[in-house]
Amino acid sequence: SRTMECRDEDEPDLKKLRMEIQELPGIKRKFDMPIIVRNNLLLLAHVQRLHKHMSEHLRLELEELLRQSDKVVTSMIEIACVREWLATSQALIEFRRCLIQAIDPRSSSLLQIPHFNEDSVKHCAKASNPIKDIAGFMSRVPEQRRGVNDFTEEQKLDLEEFCRLE
């Protein structure tokens, strides 16, 4: 939000964060206002799951930004639906999902599965019968699901609960 304030003390942390963020290809951003630059960095870091590279203060700022963003994006979805802007509505719904689940739009849907990470996704893509998406994962019997070998018993229970709810 533009009402949030930038702090000079955050600049070193933002520089480190900027080094970790993978920019979306083909998109050139030209933001001049420091708060917009900072908030954009925080949202990109969030969807790329770079929280460990944020200072405590930046994580708190991100939480506030996400609270406000949810209200704004929900309102934008409502407006797009009323105006019957289908493509815009779909894009906003996808954007909201990415914010809520901390998933980059380019990421595999498998990252929606509890405790999955990039290594789990890579393991699913291996072998002759790869699992490419969440639907493919869910359609398999538990013994044929890849990417879960390193899970603890508690994580496996979380996974079973998730699969029951889908």
Disulfide bonds with the S-S distance in Angstrom:
none
